[in-house]
Structures are given as C-alpha cells and as structure tokens.
C-alpha cells in the first residue's frame, strides 16, 4: 500500500513548510501542491545554499521525485518559467515537473485588478501580494477563467480568451485601467505554451496511479496557513483557497480515503504578514528581537512579518480542522536567550474566556490573550540532534505546547538547514 503525508501550515503562513516538505521530499516518490499560487513563499536550505520557491513543489531538488502542480492551484505561466530559469541558474536542471490541465491560469489582467481592488479598499485593505491570485480564483468560480490545459488547444484557447476579455476589458475600462489586446495575449501565451506544454497533463491520473502502486510515497504540500483559509480563517483577511488537509482530495483530484496523515507546521511563536487581527502580537523590543533573529521578512514580498507569542487557541483550532497527527515545531532556536516565554491558552472576549477563535474579525479584534509563562533558556541549540539533549527549559516548553494543543510534537527545527532537524517521534521516519 502507498504511504501518504500532508504538510499543512497551521498558523498564518510562513511557518517553514518548505523545509519540512523538503525533508520528506528526499524520500518521496511524488510531491503534490494542491492549492494556492505564486503568492506562496517556500524557502528551502540545504548544503549551505538557500532556495526560494513560489509555485513549484519543494520536491524539485530531487531528480527522482515527481513534482505535481495540482488542479486546485492557480498557475501563472510567466512566473513558473521565471522560477525554473532561476533554478537553472543555480544548477537545478534535473527534475520532473507536471502541471494539471485543470489548474486555473493567472492571466496578466489579474495582477492589475488585484492592485486596483486593494487600492479601492483604502485602510481596509487585505494585504495581498498583488500577484492576481484572488482575481484568478474569482474568475475560476465565475466560470470565465482559463485553464492550463487550454494552452494545448490553440483554437479553443483563443475562443476562451476572447470570451474572458469581453468581460474583463469592460471591467478594466470602468476602473480607468488599460485594456488588453486579445491577439497580443494570444501570441504571448502560445510562446509560453512551447515551454510548458510538455509539462501540462492530467495530473489527477498520475497521482491516482501512484497511490495505487504499492510502496509509493506521496507527499501533499499546502501553501499559506490554516488561519488564512478562505473557509475557516480570519475572513476577509485570508487567501483565496483552503490550505487544509481536507482540501487535498479536491485540489489533487483524489479520493478522501488517501488522506491519512497530516503534519501541522507551526513556529515556536507566531507571525503574520498583511492586515487583520493578531491577538498575541508583540509591539516591543522582544518582538523586534524575534523578528531579527528569525529573519522574519516575507519570501515573496520582503515585508517585515508581525510577531507574536505562540497561540494555542489557534493551534487547537487548526489541529482539529486539519486532523493533525503531529506538530513540526519550527524556529525553536530563535527563542534562545529569552528570560520568559509566553503561550496564549485562551482568549478573553468581553470578559468571558473562550477556547476557539470567533468567526468575525470584529470579535477577534476585541480578544485579549490569556497567557501562561514558561522559563526560557540561554543555550545555543542549533547543533543539537536529539530531543533529550535540548536544555530542560526548552524540552519543557515543547511538552507544554503538546499539552495545551492536544497534539504531539513529531519533529523540531533548530536551524534553517535540512540537517538541523530533531525527530521526536521515530514513526515519522517510516515515511
């Protein structure tokens, strides 16, 4: 029977999913991205080299791993080619990459509209990356979007392109923005098709074939984090898809029975990029210090991330929604040197303690964190390979995270490199 594993972001994104996916991708036969687009930023470090990915799955560095961009993604062909060119410049040329024929396509007007929508929101802006992801998903569900497989049929692509621009050019005109010439877009995308065409295929068939092959290992990789989920996150300050493990069947084109194990990736503290309530946010020198030690700046945007203490209310919520079997606790080393570390275990909403996030940002903005405090540690832990060799206070902090979230910690990251990983639960090595 095949082995499957889902890697899920369990906070507001940027948790370190790239490293964890890369760790398991070294032994995976297939890595599948099932949602999101090039607004995601995955950083992978190994051999002293740092690589930044956006759309491309983290298994791209292993020549034997089949990498799949699933139908649940929105794919920008220009961005994918640029990403591949950067990898080629770094010597990464031996890989297997396939793109779903059914994946929605990010078109040039989507980023223009994304910026215009954000500007129109004024102080209520969402804080998107302006990569066109939201407008691309909107067109998908409005049924006027184009899909990657359309590139393989030029006449059909032109028909769909004309129909889309008949609507989108009117919208652009109403906003006072430049319109797009169908012939120019057609010519541009036919050139892109020459490069990407051999990679575009029925990936659902590929994934199902792998799942039905004994002893195959298939890794499913999400983007962003559960608190940015369009369904269950801090709406409207969310992304345009669902990073949850429950989205894997739809986004990869498989049956729910294949989703068996999910690792929730969580920082040892919390960060957030963009707008929206963030109950444990720090506005002091402790937060500034964590930001600098953790290099907390966006992979895609370069924006400084907002910093907060670990939020167990969020942890319990996302663990339940994601069906998490383990935590991967990231950047534990960043907390070294702090005298005291806080964990939020509940919210105070209008004088009443609550145990899960409210559904509206109006209520969430009024939530005050209820903290417990843990003693910190001063030792450098970046070279430690075994859990038992961590400082006592670091071990106590990890065990407290397990206690307040109800999910065991399976692995700990103590540095950016692939080798700086402590496996707490040996069962994870069975993947």
C-alpha positions as CSV (number, residue, x, y, z in Angstrom):
1,X,0.0,0.0,0.0
2,X,1.2,3.5,-0.7
3,X,2.2,5.9,2.1
4,X,0.8,9.4,2.1
5,X,1.6,12.5,4.2
6,X,0.1,16.0,4.1
7,X,2.2,19.0,5.2
8,X,-0.1,21.8,6.4
9,X,0.6,25.4,7.6
10,X,-1.2,25.8,10.9
11,X,-0.9,29.5,11.6
12,X,-0.9,32.5,9.2
13,X,1.5,31.1,6.7
14,X,5.4,31.4,6.6
15,X,5.7,28.6,9.2
16,X,8.5,26.8,7.4
17,X,6.6,24.3,5.3
18,X,9.3,24.4,2.6
19,X,11.9,22.9,5.0
20,X,9.5,20.2,6.2
21,X,8.3,19.3,2.8
22,X,11.9,19.2,1.5
23,X,12.8,17.0,4.5
24,X,10.2,14.4,3.5
25,X,10.6,15.0,-0.3
26,X,14.1,13.5,-0.2
27,X,12.3,10.1,0.3
28,X,9.0,10.8,-1.5
29,X,8.3,9.4,-5.0
30,X,5.8,12.3,-5.6
31,X,5.2,15.8,-4.2
32,X,1.9,17.4,-5.0
33,X,0.9,21.1,-4.4
34,X,-2.9,21.2,-4.1
35,X,-3.8,24.9,-3.8
36,X,-2.6,28.4,-3.9
37,X,-0.3,30.1,-6.5
38,X,2.8,32.1,-6.7
39,X,1.8,34.2,-3.7
40,X,3.3,31.5,-1.6
41,X,6.9,31.6,-0.5
42,X,8.7,28.4,0.4
43,X,12.3,28.6,1.5
44,X,14.5,25.5,1.3
45,X,18.0,25.4,2.7
46,X,20.5,22.5,2.3
47,X,24.1,22.1,1.7
48,X,24.6,25.7,2.8
49,X,22.5,27.0,-0.1
50,X,19.2,28.8,0.2
51,X,16.5,28.4,-2.5
52,X,13.2,30.3,-2.6
53,X,10.2,28.7,-4.3
54,X,6.7,30.1,-5.1
55,X,4.6,27.9,-7.2
56,X,6.9,24.9,-7.8
57,X,6.7,22.0,-5.3
58,X,9.5,21.5,-2.8
59,X,10.5,18.1,-4.3
60,X,12.0,19.9,-7.3
61,X,15.5,19.4,-5.9
62,X,15.3,15.6,-6.0
63,X,15.7,14.3,-9.6
64,X,13.8,11.1,-8.7
65,X,10.8,12.9,-7.3
66,X,7.8,13.6,-9.5
67,X,6.5,17.1,-8.8
68,X,2.9,17.9,-9.4
69,X,1.1,21.3,-9.6
70,X,-2.4,20.1,-9.0
71,X,-5.8,21.3,-10.3
72,X,-6.5,23.2,-7.1
73,X,-3.8,25.7,-7.8
74,X,-3.9,28.9,-9.9
75,X,-0.8,28.8,-12.1
76,X,0.9,31.9,-13.6
77,X,2.8,30.5,-16.6
78,X,5.1,33.6,-16.7
79,X,6.0,33.1,-13.1
80,X,6.6,29.3,-13.4
81,X,9.1,29.8,-16.3
82,X,10.9,32.6,-14.4
83,X,11.1,30.3,-11.3
84,X,12.5,27.5,-13.4
85,X,15.1,29.8,-15.0
86,X,16.3,30.9,-11.6
87,X,16.7,27.2,-10.6
88,X,18.6,26.6,-13.8
89,X,20.9,29.4,-13.0
90,X,21.6,27.7,-9.7
91,X,22.3,24.4,-11.4
92,X,19.0,22.7,-10.7
93,X,18.2,21.3,-14.1
94,X,17.4,17.6,-13.5
95,X,13.8,17.4,-12.3
96,X,10.4,16.1,-13.1
97,X,7.6,18.7,-13.1
98,X,4.0,18.3,-14.3
99,X,1.1,20.8,-14.3
100,X,-2.6,19.9,-14.2
101,X,-4.6,20.6,-17.3
102,X,-7.4,21.6,-15.0
103,X,-5.4,24.2,-13.0
104,X,-6.8,27.7,-13.3
105,X,-4.5,30.2,-15.1
106,X,-3.4,33.5,-13.7
107,X,-3.7,36.0,-16.6
108,X,-2.0,39.4,-17.0
109,X,-5.1,41.3,-16.1
110,X,-5.5,39.5,-12.8
111,X,-2.5,41.3,-11.1
112,X,-3.7,44.7,-12.4
113,X,-7.1,44.1,-11.0
114,X,-5.6,42.8,-7.7
115,X,-3.8,46.0,-7.2
116,X,-6.9,48.1,-8.1
117,X,-9.1,46.2,-5.7
118,X,-6.6,46.7,-2.9
119,X,-6.3,50.4,-3.6
120,X,-10.0,50.7,-3.5
121,X,-10.2,49.2,0.0
122,X,-8.3,52.1,1.5
123,X,-7.5,51.5,5.1
124,X,-9.4,48.2,5.0
125,X,-7.0,46.6,2.5
126,X,-6.5,42.8,2.8
127,X,-2.7,43.0,2.3
128,X,-2.5,40.7,-0.7
129,X,0.7,40.1,-2.6
130,X,-0.9,41.7,-5.7
131,X,0.0,38.6,-7.7
132,X,-3.5,38.2,-9.1
133,X,-4.4,35.1,-7.1
134,X,-7.7,36.3,-5.8
135,X,-9.0,37.6,-9.1
136,X,-7.8,34.4,-10.8
137,X,-9.8,32.3,-8.3
138,X,-12.8,34.6,-8.7
139,X,-12.8,34.1,-12.5
140,X,-12.5,30.3,-11.9
141,X,-15.7,30.3,-9.9
142,X,-17.4,32.8,-12.2
143,X,-16.6,30.3,-15.0
144,X,-14.9,32.8,-17.2
145,X,-11.3,31.8,-16.3
146,X,-8.8,30.0,-18.5
147,X,-7.1,26.7,-17.5
148,X,-3.6,25.4,-18.2
149,X,-4.9,22.7,-20.5
150,X,-6.4,25.3,-22.8
151,X,-2.9,26.2,-23.9
152,X,-2.7,22.8,-25.6
153,X,-5.6,23.6,-27.9
154,X,-4.8,27.0,-29.6
155,X,-8.2,27.5,-31.2
156,X,-10.1,26.7,-28.0
157,X,-7.7,28.9,-26.0
158,X,-8.4,31.8,-28.4
159,X,-12.1,31.2,-28.0
160,X,-11.9,31.2,-24.2
161,X,-9.5,34.2,-24.2
162,X,-11.9,36.3,-26.3
163,X,-14.8,35.5,-24.0
164,X,-12.8,36.4,-20.9
165,X,-11.6,39.7,-22.3
166,X,-15.0,40.6,-23.4
167,X,-15.8,40.8,-19.7
168,X,-12.5,41.8,-18.1
169,X,-11.8,44.6,-20.6
170,X,-15.1,46.2,-19.7
171,X,-14.2,46.0,-16.0
172,X,-10.8,47.5,-16.6
173,X,-12.3,50.4,-18.6
174,X,-14.8,51.1,-15.7
175,X,-11.8,51.3,-13.4
176,X,-9.9,53.6,-15.7
177,X,-7.2,51.0,-16.4
178,X,-5.6,49.9,-19.6
179,X,-7.2,47.1,-21.5
180,X,-5.6,44.1,-23.1
181,X,-5.4,43.2,-26.8
182,X,-6.5,39.6,-27.4
183,X,-4.1,39.0,-30.2
184,X,-1.1,40.1,-28.2
185,X,-2.1,38.0,-25.2
186,X,-2.7,35.0,-27.5
187,X,0.7,35.3,-29.1
188,X,2.4,35.7,-25.8
189,X,0.8,32.6,-24.3
190,X,1.4,30.5,-27.3
191,X,5.1,31.2,-26.8
192,X,4.7,30.2,-23.1
193,X,3.0,27.0,-24.2
194,X,6.0,26.0,-26.2
195,X,8.0,25.8,-22.9
196,X,5.3,24.5,-20.6
197,X,3.3,22.4,-23.0
198,X,5.3,19.2,-22.4
199,X,4.6,19.5,-18.6
200,X,0.8,20.0,-18.9
201,X,-1.1,16.8,-18.4
202,X,-3.9,15.0,-16.5
203,X,-2.1,15.1,-13.1
204,X,-5.1,13.5,-11.3
205,X,-4.5,10.4,-13.3
206,X,-0.8,10.5,-12.4
207,X,-1.4,10.9,-8.7
208,X,-4.0,8.2,-8.6
209,X,-1.7,5.8,-10.4
210,X,1.0,6.5,-7.8
211,X,-1.4,6.0,-4.9
212,X,-2.5,2.6,-6.3
213,X,1.1,1.4,-6.7
214,X,2.4,-0.5,-3.6
215,X,5.2,1.2,-1.6
216,X,4.9,4.5,-3.4
217,X,5.3,7.6,-1.1
218,X,3.2,10.6,-2.0
219,X,3.6,13.9,-0.2
220,X,0.9,16.6,-0.4
221,X,2.1,20.2,0.1
222,X,-0.1,23.1,1.0
223,X,0.6,26.9,0.8
224,X,-0.1,29.6,3.3
225,X,-1.6,28.6,6.6
226,X,-5.0,27.5,8.1
227,X,-5.7,30.9,9.6
228,X,-5.6,32.3,6.1
229,X,-8.1,29.7,4.9
230,X,-11.0,31.2,2.8
231,X,-13.4,28.9,4.7
232,X,-12.1,28.9,8.3
233,X,-9.5,31.7,8.6
234,X,-9.7,35.3,9.7
235,X,-12.1,36.3,6.9
236,X,-11.8,38.6,5.0
237,X,-8.1,38.8,5.8
238,X,-7.5,35.4,4.1
239,X,-6.1,33.9,1.0
240,X,-8.4,32.7,-1.8
241,X,-8.2,28.9,-1.2
242,X,-8.1,26.4,1.6
243,X,-4.7,25.1,2.8
244,X,-6.5,22.5,5.0
245,X,-5.7,18.8,4.6
246,X,-9.4,18.4,3.8
247,X,-8.8,20.3,0.6
248,X,-6.3,17.7,-0.7
249,X,-8.9,15.4,-2.4
250,X,-10.4,18.2,-4.4
251,X,-7.2,20.1,-5.1
252,X,-5.2,17.0,-6.2
253,X,-8.0,15.0,-7.8
254,X,-8.1,12.0,-5.5
255,X,-10.5,10.3,-3.1
256,X,-10.6,11.3,0.6
257,X,-9.5,7.8,1.7
258,X,-6.0,8.6,0.7
259,X,-5.6,11.5,3.2
260,X,-4.3,9.6,6.2
261,X,-1.5,11.6,8.0
262,X,-1.1,15.3,8.4
263,X,1.7,17.2,9.9
264,X,0.9,20.7,11.1
265,X,3.8,23.1,10.7
266,X,3.9,25.7,13.4
267,X,6.5,28.2,14.5
268,X,7.5,28.1,18.2
269,X,6.0,31.6,18.2
270,X,3.6,33.2,15.7
271,X,4.0,35.5,12.7
272,X,1.6,37.2,10.3
273,X,2.0,39.2,7.1
274,X,-0.7,41.6,6.0
275,X,-3.7,43.0,7.7
276,X,-6.1,41.5,10.2
277,X,-6.4,40.9,13.9
278,X,-3.5,39.1,15.5
279,X,-4.3,38.5,19.3
280,X,-0.8,37.7,20.5
281,X,1.1,40.4,18.5
282,X,4.1,42.0,20.2
283,X,4.9,45.7,19.8
284,X,8.0,45.8,21.9
285,X,11.7,45.0,21.7
286,X,11.1,41.3,22.4
287,X,9.0,41.1,19.1
288,X,11.7,43.2,17.3
289,X,14.4,40.8,18.5
290,X,12.5,37.7,17.4
291,X,11.9,39.3,14.0
292,X,15.6,39.9,13.5
293,X,16.9,36.6,14.9
294,X,14.3,34.7,12.9
295,X,14.9,36.8,9.7
296,X,11.1,37.3,9.6
297,X,10.6,39.0,6.3
298,X,8.4,37.8,3.5
299,X,9.9,35.4,1.0
300,X,7.8,36.8,-1.8
301,X,7.3,40.4,-0.7
302,X,10.2,41.2,1.6
303,X,7.7,42.7,4.0
304,X,8.5,42.6,7.8
305,X,6.3,40.0,9.5
306,X,4.3,40.8,12.5
307,X,5.5,38.8,15.6
308,X,3.5,37.3,18.4
309,X,3.7,34.6,21.1
310,X,2.6,31.1,20.3
311,X,-1.2,31.0,20.2
312,X,-2.6,27.6,21.4
313,X,-6.2,28.8,20.7
314,X,-5.2,28.8,17.0
315,X,-3.2,25.6,17.5
316,X,-6.2,23.7,18.9
317,X,-8.5,25.1,16.2
318,X,-6.3,24.3,13.2
319,X,-5.3,20.9,14.6
320,X,-9.0,19.9,14.8
321,X,-9.8,21.3,11.3
322,X,-6.7,19.7,9.8
323,X,-6.9,16.3,11.5
324,X,-3.3,16.8,12.6
325,X,-1.3,13.7,13.8
326,X,1.8,15.7,14.7
327,X,3.3,19.1,15.0
328,X,6.5,20.2,13.3
329,X,7.7,23.0,15.6
330,X,9.9,25.4,13.7
331,X,12.5,28.0,14.7
332,X,12.7,26.9,18.3
333,X,16.3,28.2,18.3
334,X,15.0,31.7,17.7
335,X,13.6,31.8,21.3
336,X,17.0,31.1,22.8
337,X,18.1,33.9,25.1
338,X,14.7,34.9,26.3
339,X,14.2,35.0,30.1
340,X,10.5,34.3,29.8
341,X,8.3,32.8,27.1
342,X,4.6,33.2,27.0
343,X,1.9,30.9,25.5
344,X,-1.6,32.1,24.8
345,X,-4.0,29.4,26.1
346,X,-7.4,31.2,25.8
347,X,-9.0,34.5,24.7
348,X,-10.8,37.0,26.9
349,X,-13.7,38.3,24.8
350,X,-15.7,41.0,26.5
351,X,-14.9,39.5,29.9
352,X,-15.6,35.9,29.0
353,X,-12.9,33.3,28.3
354,X,-13.3,31.4,25.0
355,X,-11.3,28.5,23.7
356,X,-11.6,28.9,19.9
357,X,-11.4,31.9,17.5
358,X,-14.6,33.7,16.9
359,X,-15.9,33.8,13.3
360,X,-15.8,37.6,12.8
361,X,-12.8,39.8,12.9
362,X,-14.9,42.3,14.8
363,X,-15.0,39.9,17.7
364,X,-11.4,38.6,17.2
365,X,-10.1,42.2,17.4
366,X,-11.6,42.5,20.8
367,X,-10.0,39.3,22.1
368,X,-7.3,39.6,24.7
369,X,-4.8,36.8,25.1
370,X,-4.8,34.8,28.3
371,X,-1.1,33.8,28.9
372,X,0.8,31.3,30.8
373,X,4.6,31.9,31.3
374,X,7.4,29.5,30.8
375,X,11.1,30.0,31.8
376,X,13.4,30.5,28.8
377,X,16.9,29.1,28.1
378,X,20.2,30.7,27.0
379,X,22.0,27.8,25.4
380,X,22.6,27.6,21.6
381,X,20.6,24.7,20.4
382,X,21.3,25.0,16.6
383,X,23.6,21.9,16.6
384,X,21.5,19.6,18.8
385,X,20.3,16.4,17.0
386,X,18.3,14.7,19.8
387,X,15.4,15.9,21.9
388,X,16.8,14.6,25.2
389,X,19.9,16.8,24.7
390,X,17.9,20.0,24.5
391,X,18.0,22.3,27.6
392,X,15.5,21.3,30.2
393,X,13.5,24.5,29.8
394,X,13.4,24.0,26.0
395,X,12.1,20.5,26.5
396,X,9.5,21.7,29.0
397,X,8.3,24.4,26.5
398,X,7.8,21.8,23.8
399,X,5.9,19.5,26.1
400,X,3.7,22.4,27.2
401,X,2.9,23.0,23.5
402,X,1.7,19.4,23.3
403,X,-0.3,19.7,26.4
404,X,-2.1,23.0,25.5
405,X,-2.9,21.9,21.9
406,X,-3.6,18.2,22.4
407,X,-1.2,17.2,19.5
408,X,2.2,15.5,20.0
409,X,5.3,17.2,18.6
410,X,6.8,14.9,16.0
411,X,9.8,17.0,14.9
412,X,11.6,20.2,15.8
413,X,13.6,22.6,13.6
414,X,16.6,24.2,15.3
415,X,18.0,25.9,12.2
416,X,17.3,26.5,8.5
417,X,19.3,23.7,7.1
418,X,17.7,20.3,6.3
419,X,20.1,18.7,8.8
420,X,19.1,20.9,11.6
421,X,16.0,18.8,12.4
422,X,15.2,16.8,15.5
423,X,12.9,13.8,15.0
424,X,10.9,13.4,18.3
425,X,8.6,10.7,17.1
426,X,10.6,7.9,15.2
427,X,7.4,6.8,13.5
428,X,7.8,9.8,11.1
429,X,10.9,8.1,9.7
430,X,8.7,5.4,8.3
431,X,7.5,7.8,5.5
